[in-house]
Structure formats: structure tokens, C-alpha cells
Amino acid sequence: MDSEVKNNAEVSPRKTPLGSSYEALVTNATVDKNGTLSVLVVNRSPDEDVKSRVDLGGFRHAGTVDVSVVAGRSYDDFNNAEHPDAVTIKKSHATAEDDSLNWTFPAHSVTLLRFPPQGK
């Protein structure tokens, strides 16, 4: 399944191997054998949340969305023996209207949105 970000926010922190700026959001989407649409969104901005609309392109979903977000308080957080929960997975649910979902992707995060098919 194709995925894209239109009018993507641009990050310009400093000179990086990617250049002097890069797009904040990177996406991928797939549908599993049960018909569930999974949309993975990486917000590469180190300090800016990005509000975006996820356009489902006519995918007929059940209306509920399972949300899993992996993030720490800072982009350079990591888990170790002293701080085993510096980076955690937060799970929640949301409601998608019609063909889209408006969502705020936290800075330096990975978000998985799972849309069960209609009738499941």
C-alpha cells in the first residue's frame, strides 16, 4: 500500500548527513491478512510535535484506531539499568471519522496506527 505525506513539516536543526534540512514525517502503510490497515509514522523532529491528517484513501475501517507510540522525554533518551523506562510504549485508542484521522505525532517518536476493517 502506498503512503505519502503532503505538505510535510521541514526540520532544519543543523548540517546533517541528510543535508541542512529534512522532512519531519516518514510513513509506511500495509494491510495484513485479516484486513487491518497499519500506518507507521516516524516524527524525526527532535523537538517539534507535528499535527497531520492521515488520509485513509477510502479504506473501510471499523471507526476505532489502536495507537502505540514509542518515545522518550528527549530524542537522545535510551533505556539502561539505571533508567529502564526512559523510552516506553504508550498505548491508547482513538476514533477515526470517515476517510481520515487528525493526529499529533509527538517529537522524536514512532507511532503505529492500526485500523481494523469494517465489520471486525
N, C-alpha and C positions, 0 to 999 in steps of 0.2 A: 504494500500500500504506500502511495506517495505521501510525503509530508513536506510542508514548507512553512516559512514564517514570512509574512508580508509586513513591510514597514518595521523591520526588526530594529530594536534599540542597538545603538553602537557604543562600544566600550573603548575609551581612549586613555588608559592609565599611564602608559609609558611605552617605550620601544620594547617590543617582544619578538620572539621568533615568528609570530604571526603577522608582524608589521606594527605600525603605530596605533592601529585600531582594529577591532574585530566585532562581529555581530554577537550580541549577548546570548540569544537563544539558539540552541541547536536541537533539532527534533528528529524523532523516528517514530513510525507507526506500523502496527501489524495487527492482523486478526488471527486468533488461534482456532483450533479445530472445533471449539464449542461456539464460535461466533463472537467472542468477546474482543472488542477493539481495545488495544493498549497503545497509549500515546506516551512516549518518553520525552521529557523536556529537560534539557540541561541549561541552567542560567549561569553563564560563565562570568557574569559581572561580579567583581569581588565585593562590592558594597551597595549595589542598587537592586531593589526588587523591580520586577518588570511585569506590568499589567498587560494581559493579552487576551484575545478571543480565540478559542480553539474551535475552528470550523469543522464540523463532522462530515461535511460533504454528502449529506443525505443518509448517513448511517442510521438505521432504525434501532435506537437504543431503548433500554428499559426506563430511563429517566434518572436513575441513581448512578453515581460515579464513586468508585473506590479510589481513594487518593493515598499515596505513600510518598513522603518527602524525606530525603536524606540531606541533612545539613548540620553544620556546627554553628557556633556563635560567630566565628571568623573563618575566612577562606583557608587559613592555614591550620585550623584545628585538626587533630587526629587523636585516635584512641590509643592509650597505652596503659600500663599497670597503675599509674597514679591517677589517670583520668579515663576510666574505661567507657564512660558515656559522653565524651566530648562531642562525638558525632553520632547521632541517633536517627532512627526511622520513626517518623510520626505518621500515624495512620488516621484517616478521617473519611467522611463521606460528604458528597455534595449532590446537588440536583442540577441536571442539565436541562435546559429549555430548548425544545425544537431541535435545530441543527447546530447548536453551538453551546459553548461554556465559556463564561468570562472568568478568568483566574489570575491571581497574582502569584508569580513564581518568585520565591524568596532569592535574595542574592546568594551566590555560590552554592546552588542547590541542584539536586537531581530529583525530578518529580515524575512519578508514574501515575497516569490517569487510566483507569480501567472502566470501560463502558460495556456492561453486559448487553447482549442483544435483546430486542423487544420480545416479550413472551417468556423470559427466563428469570 
